[in-house]
Amino acid sequence: MVVSSPRSKLSQMLLIFLCVSCFHIPSFQASSGGSTASQVNAQDPTQSGEVDALVETGFALYEKGEFDEALAYATKAKKLSPKDFRPYAIAGFVRLAQRKTEDASREFGSAIRCQPKRKELYALKAKADAGHGAINEAMASARKALEIDPRYGEAYAMVGEGLENDNRFQAEAISVYQSALRINPNLFMVYDALGQLFVEAKDVKSAEQIYRQGMTIDPKHMSGRFRLGRLLVEQGRLTEARQLWEARTSDEDRTRPSFITLLTRAENLKRASETLAQKPDDPNALLDMGLAVLDGELWVIDGRQERAIVYFKKALAIQSGFAKAQYNIVKAMVQYLAKDDKNLDYELMKLRQLDVLLAKEMEEYRKTYEGGLIASPLKPE
């Protein structure tokens, strides 16, 4: 399972919206036609300042995940300034975060009625509509954004974001992401998303091609780099993956587990396997192989714990009293058995007979360890 940051460009867009209320940012006002918030909404400066404060507080609450409170501030701002698009936009973002995409679409629609020339609002409505499978409506909103700015490939990218997590619309998501890149090849965040869709569609050749295109176009050569690295690790192309890592220009990786973590694990497993092949009866080689197999996300139970124990037990069979092997048997069992399991009690007793200090360490580990998530060993993490 690949876990990454969910908000993409959304927070950045909302920050741009909030700049409307900041009189000390004249460049944004100039690009919006030079009008201040109070001029647009026919407000006196005092009321405008109150609305600005409500909007900014609402956004801050949204960022902190306090959604009900953010909606309350947005509602207050709507009542004070019903023609101001920003409170509706904040409400739309909250509804998106809550996965209430139909509500989000209505909020963004209200924002559009207040500011029909803002291309970002159409793109956001397109994402919301796509989120509940209203593809025709989503594409219509995206096309409205493109009427305002023909180079605004983000409009199609937002449709892709709305569709990509719905298995029913994977082909449509791929298509709109490709359209976004045809309009604007510099949408670096799209290469990662599009490549991942190809991976999920089992088209790894297209995925690798997209990732490499992103790396080429990105001046920092980071777009697609770590996603490609993960793909190479899955294919066992560890030398190429290491080269990708060494040539990076940034360490930022928002996906968990990170690329370097996966690469290091794969390299350790390969090295341990090669050593064990040369020394099949070496207890230390068996221990290292077990440790390499066991290495993974602590909260995932995917069968690796049982596989690792096989190697630890082989090491003990060759070298009785091998405390490190017994220690890791207990550690692996803690990760997938109930805390009161009798088999775990028995193995811990055996460790205590070999090394009291190691046994005390495992007793504490057993007390503090939190249970994991059961996952198929056939699915990549």
C-alpha positions in Angstrom: 0.0 0.0 0.0 1.4 3.4 -1.0 0.5 6.2 1.3 1.0 9.8 0.2 -0.1 13.3 1.0 -3.7 13.7 -0.2 -4.1 17.5 -0.7 -1.9 18.0 -3.8 -2.5 21.5 -5.1 -5.7 22.2 -3.2 -4.3 24.1 -0.3 -2.1 26.1 -2.5 -5.1 27.2 -4.5 -7.0 28.3 -1.4 -4.0 30.2 -0.2 -4.1 32.2 -3.5 -7.8 32.9 -2.9 -7.0 34.2 0.5 -4.5 36.7 -0.9 -7.5 38.7 -2.2 -8.0 40.0 1.3 -4.4 40.9 1.9 -4.0 44.6 0.8 -0.3 44.3 1.1 -0.1 41.9 -1.9 -0.7 44.3 -4.8 0.6 41.9 -7.5 -2.3 39.6 -6.9 -4.8 42.5 -7.0 -3.3 43.7 -10.2 -3.8 40.3 -11.8 -7.4 40.2 -10.6 -8.2 43.6 -12.1 -7.0 45.8 -9.2 -10.1 45.6 -7.1 -10.0 45.0 -3.4 -12.4 42.7 -1.5 -14.4 45.6 -0.2 -14.8 47.1 -3.7 -15.9 43.9 -5.2 -18.5 43.3 -2.6 -19.6 46.9 -2.0 -18.6 46.8 1.6 -17.3 49.4 3.9 -13.7 48.7 5.0 -14.8 47.7 8.6 -17.1 45.0 7.4 -14.6 43.9 4.8 -12.0 43.5 7.5 -14.3 41.3 9.6 -15.0 39.1 6.6 -11.3 38.8 5.9 -10.7 37.7 9.5 -13.5 35.1 9.3 -12.1 33.7 6.0 -8.5 33.5 7.3 -9.6 31.9 10.5 -11.8 29.4 8.6 -8.9 28.5 6.4 -6.6 28.0 9.4 -9.2 25.7 11.0 -9.5 23.8 7.7 -5.7 23.3 7.6 -5.8 21.9 11.1 -8.6 19.5 10.2 -11.1 21.2 12.4 -13.8 21.0 9.8 -17.0 21.8 11.7 -15.4 24.9 13.1 -14.1 25.9 9.7 -17.6 25.6 8.2 -19.0 27.7 11.1 -16.7 30.5 10.2 -17.4 30.2 6.5 -21.2 30.4 7.2 -20.7 33.6 9.2 -18.6 35.1 6.4 -21.3 34.2 3.9 -24.0 36.0 5.9 -21.8 39.1 6.1 -20.8 39.0 2.5 -23.0 36.8 0.4 -21.2 37.8 -2.9 -17.7 37.0 -1.6 -16.6 33.7 -3.2 -14.1 32.8 -0.5 -16.4 31.5 2.2 -18.0 29.2 -0.4 -14.6 28.0 -1.5 -13.5 27.2 2.1 -16.8 25.3 2.6 -16.0 23.4 -0.7 -12.6 22.5 0.5 -14.0 21.2 3.8 -16.6 19.1 2.0 -13.9 17.7 -0.2 -11.8 16.7 2.8 -14.9 15.1 4.3 -15.5 13.2 1.0 -18.9 14.9 0.6 -18.2 15.7 -3.0 -21.8 16.6 -4.0 -21.9 19.2 -1.2 -18.5 20.4 -2.3 -19.7 20.8 -5.9 -22.6 22.9 -4.7 -20.3 25.1 -2.7 -17.9 25.6 -5.6 -20.9 26.3 -7.8 -21.9 29.1 -5.5 -18.4 30.5 -5.5 -18.4 30.5 -9.3 -21.6 32.5 -9.3 -19.8 35.1 -7.2 -16.6 35.1 -9.3 -17.4 33.5 -12.8 -14.0 34.5 -14.2 -11.9 32.5 -11.7 -10.6 29.4 -13.6 -9.5 27.7 -10.3 -13.1 27.5 -9.1 -14.2 25.6 -12.2 -11.3 23.2 -11.7 -12.2 22.6 -8.1 -15.9 22.0 -9.0 -14.6 19.6 -11.7 -12.7 17.6 -9.0 -15.7 17.5 -6.8 -18.0 16.3 -9.6 -15.5 13.7 -10.6 -15.3 12.5 -7.0 -18.9 11.2 -7.2 -18.7 9.9 -10.7 -20.4 12.9 -12.5 -17.9 12.8 -15.3 -19.9 14.8 -17.8 -20.4 17.6 -15.3 -16.7 17.5 -14.3 -15.5 17.7 -17.9 -17.9 20.6 -18.5 -16.4 22.5 -15.6 -12.9 21.8 -16.8 -13.8 23.1 -20.3 -15.2 26.3 -18.7 -11.8 26.8 -17.0 -10.0 26.2 -20.3 -12.2 28.8 -22.0 -10.8 31.3 -19.5 -7.2 30.1 -19.9 -6.5 27.6 -22.7 -3.2 26.7 -21.1 -4.8 25.8 -17.8 -4.1 22.1 -17.9 -4.7 21.9 -14.2 -8.4 21.8 -15.0 -8.1 18.3 -16.5 -5.6 17.4 -13.8 -8.2 18.1 -11.1 -10.7 15.8 -12.9 -8.0 13.1 -12.8 -7.5 13.7 -9.1 -11.2 13.2 -8.6 -11.3 10.0 -10.6 -8.0 8.2 -9.7 -9.2 6.5 -6.5 -12.3 5.0 -8.1 -11.5 1.7 -9.8 -14.5 2.2 -12.1 -12.9 5.2 -13.8 -9.2 4.3 -14.0 -9.2 4.5 -17.8 -11.0 7.9 -17.7 -8.5 9.2 -15.1 -5.6 8.1 -17.4 -7.2 9.9 -20.3 -7.8 13.2 -18.6 -4.3 13.2 -17.0 -2.8 12.7 -20.5 -5.0 15.6 -21.8 -3.6 17.8 -18.9 -0.1 17.0 -20.0 -0.8 17.7 -23.6 -2.0 21.2 -22.6 0.8 21.8 -20.1 3.7 19.4 -19.9 5.0 21.3 -16.9 2.4 19.9 -14.5 5.0 17.9 -12.6 2.7 16.5 -10.0 0.7 14.8 -12.8 3.5 12.5 -13.9 3.6 10.7 -10.5 -0.2 10.2 -10.5 -0.4 9.1 -14.1 2.5 6.7 -13.7 0.8 5.2 -10.6 -2.4 4.6 -12.6 -0.4 2.7 -15.2 1.2 0.6 -12.5 -2.2 -0.3 -11.1 -3.3 -1.2 -14.6 -0.3 -3.5 -14.9 1.2 -1.4 -17.7 4.6 -1.0 -16.2 6.2 -0.1 -19.5 4.0 3.0 -19.9 4.5 3.8 -16.2 8.3 3.9 -16.6 8.0 6.0 -19.7 5.8 8.6 -17.9 8.1 8.7 -14.9 11.1 9.3 -17.1 9.3 12.0 -19.1 8.6 13.8 -15.8 12.2 13.6 -14.7 13.3 15.0 -18.1 10.9 17.9 -18.1 11.3 18.9 -14.4 14.3 21.3 -14.1 15.1 19.6 -10.8 14.7 16.2 -12.3 12.7 15.0 -9.4 9.2 14.5 -10.9 8.6 10.8 -11.1 12.0 9.9 -9.7 11.0 8.2 -6.5 7.9 6.5 -8.1 10.2 5.1 -10.8 12.6 4.0 -8.1 9.9 2.0 -6.4 8.9 0.4 -9.7 12.6 -0.6 -10.3 12.8 -2.1 -6.8 9.7 -4.2 -7.5 11.3 -5.4 -10.7 14.6 -6.2 -8.9 16.5 -3.6 -10.9 18.4 -2.5 -7.8 21.5 -1.0 -9.4 19.3 1.3 -11.6 17.3 2.2 -8.5 20.4 3.1 -6.5 21.6 5.3 -9.4 18.3 7.1 -9.3 18.7 7.7 -5.6 22.2 8.9 -5.9 21.3 11.4 -8.7 18.5 13.0 -6.7 18.4 16.8 -6.1 16.1 16.5 -3.1 15.3 14.0 -0.3 11.7 15.0 0.0 9.5 11.9 -0.3 5.9 12.2 1.0 5.1 8.6 0.2 5.4 5.9 3.0 7.3 3.8 3.1 9.9 6.0 1.3 11.8 5.0 -1.8 15.1 4.8 0.0 13.6 2.6 2.7 12.3 0.2 0.1 15.6 0.2 -1.8 17.7 -0.4 1.4 15.4 -3.3 2.4 15.7 -4.8 -1.1 19.5 -4.4 -1.2 19.8 -6.0 2.3 17.6 -8.9 1.3 19.7 -9.5 -1.9 22.9 -9.3 0.0 21.7 -11.7 2.7 20.4 -14.1 0.0 23.7 -14.2 -1.8 25.6 -14.7 1.4 23.3 -17.5 2.5 23.7 -19.2 -0.9 27.4 -19.3 -0.3 27.2 -20.3 3.4 23.9 -22.3 3.8 24.9 -23.7 7.2 26.3 -20.5 8.7 24.1 -19.5 11.7 25.0 -15.8 11.2 24.1 -15.9 7.5 20.7 -17.5 8.5 20.2 -14.8 11.2 21.0 -12.0 8.6 18.6 -13.6 6.1 15.9 -13.7 8.8 16.4 -10.1 9.7 16.2 -9.0 6.1 13.0 -10.9 5.6 11.5 -9.5 8.8 12.3 -5.9 8.0 9.1 -4.0 7.1 6.4 -1.7 8.4 5.8 -2.7 12.0 2.1 -2.2 11.6 1.7 -4.5 8.6 1.2 -8.3 9.2 1.9 -9.8 5.7 3.4 -13.2 6.5 7.0 -12.0 6.6 7.2 -12.7 10.4 6.5 -16.4 9.9 9.0 -16.6 7.0 11.7 -14.9 9.1 11.2 -17.3 12.0 12.0 -20.2 9.7 15.5 -18.8 9.3 16.0 -18.0 13.0 15.0 -21.6 13.9 17.4 -23.0 11.4 20.2 -20.9 12.9 19.3 -22.2 16.4 19.3 -25.8 15.1 22.9 -25.4 13.9 24.0 -23.3 16.9 22.1 -24.1 20.1 22.1 -21.3 22.5 22.2 -18.7 19.8 20.5 -15.9 21.8 20.2 -13.4 19.0 18.2 -15.9 16.9 15.9 -16.7 19.8 15.5 -12.9 20.5 14.3 -12.4 17.0 11.9 -15.3 17.1 10.3 -13.6 20.1 10.3 -10.2 18.3 8.6 -11.7 15.2 6.0 -13.5 17.3 5.1 -10.3 19.2 4.3 -8.7 15.9 1.7 -11.1 14.8 0.5 -13.1 17.8 -1.8 -12.0 20.7 0.1 -10.6 23.7 -1.2 -13.5 25.9 -0.4 -16.2 23.4 1.0 -19.3 25.1 3.5 -20.0 22.3 4.9 -16.6 22.8 5.2 -17.3 26.6 7.2 -20.4 25.8 9.6 -18.8 23.4 10.2 -15.9 25.8 11.0 -18.4 28.6 13.6 -20.0 26.3 15.1 -16.6 25.6 15.2 -15.9 29.4 17.3 -19.0 29.9 19.8 -17.9 27.2 20.0 -14.1 28.1 18.2 -12.4 30.9 18.8 -8.9 29.6 17.6 -9.7 26.1 14.5 -11.3 27.6 13.7 -8.2 29.7 14.0 -6.1 26.5 11.5 -8.4 24.7 9.2 -8.3 27.7 9.0 -4.5 27.5 8.6 -4.8 23.7 5.7 -7.1 24.2 4.0 -4.7 26.6 4.3 -1.7 24.4 3.9 -3.1 20.9 0.7 -2.1 19.1 -1.1 -4.6 16.8 -0.7 -4.4 13.1 -2.8 -4.4 10.0 -3.2 -7.7 8.2 -2.3 -7.4 4.5 -1.8 -9.8 1.7 1.8 -10.8 1.2 1.3 -10.7 -2.5 0.4 -7.0 -2.6 3.2 -4.4 -2.7 3.3 -2.1 0.3 
